[in-house]
């Protein structure tokens, strides 16, 4: 039932290096369908007791969702339409007969 209509690429998280930074495998193709791909800049609040100026910072936020037949892992990276996104949630979706059809993947923007 699921039919992808776009191509993206992804990198699987392979672990961490000695400095604690995440490491990723090679870039792989990813057939997918976009449900929502929205990125915006939002003001973040800073705790008033830690900042006398009650300052704010800008933070990129992406409320994105894709569908794919490929099982991804949490923290894998996806590159799509010039944006780098991190997988934060995976939900399997089934047909009415109970067979696995595709995965719904929730994404967040990665600061670059």
N, C-alpha and C positions, 0 to 999 in steps of 0.2 A: 504494500500500500504506500509506503514512504518512497518518494522519488526526489533525490537531491537536484537542486537547480543552480548551484554555485560551486566553485572550487576554492578552497583555502589551503593553508598549510598549518601543520602543528608540530610541536616538539614535545616528546615525552620527558617528564622529570625523571632523572636517573639517580638522584641523591644529592649529596652536598660535598663540597671540597673541604680541604683542611681549614679554610677561613670561614666555613659555615655558609658559604654562598651556594645557592641552588645550581645544580648542573643539569644539562639537558642533552638528549640524544640528537641525531641528525634530523633535518627538516623532512617531513613526510607529507604527501598530498592528503587532503581531507575533503571528500565530497560532502556537501551540507546544504541545508536550506535555512535562510535567515527568518526568524520570527520577529525579533526586535533587535535593532542595533542603534542605540542612542548613547551618545557621549556628551557630557556637559561639564562645565567648570562650576563648582559650588564653593561657597564660603564655608569654612569649618570653624567651629567655635573653639576658643582656647579657654581653659579654665580660668576664671577671674582671679582665683587666689594664687595663680602662678604667673600672672601677667598684669603688671600695673597699668599697661596701656589698653588692656582688654582687646588685644590684637586678634586678627583673623588671618587665615591663610587660604589660598586657593587650592583646591584639590580636584583632579580629574575624576569623574565618576562615569561609569558605563553601566547602564541597565540593559544588558544584552542577553539574548536567548537564541540558540540555534538548535536545529534538529540534525542528527547524523546517525548513520548506521554503524559507525565505528565507536567502539567502547573506549572512552578516554578516561584519564585519571584526574583526580583533584590535583591542582597545581600545574597541570600541563599548560603549555602556551599555544595560543592560536593566533595566527596573523591573517587578517581579513580586512580588505578595503583600506590598507595603510594603517590599521590599528593593531596593537598587540594586546591581547586579552588573556586573562588567566581563568582557568576552569575553577569554579567555586561550588558547583553542584551538578549532579548527574541523576536524572530520573528516567528509568526505563519506561517505555510506553508499549502497550500490548494491543493486539487486535481484539475484536469481540469474541473470537474463538480461543483466545488465550495465548497466542503465539507472540513472541517478541517482535515488534515492528521497527522501532528506532529508539534513540535516546534523546531526551530533551536536556540540553546543557546550558546551565546558567554561567555567565561570564562577568568578570570585572576588569576594568581598565588597568593596565600595568604602567606605572610611571616610568618615563624614559628619560 
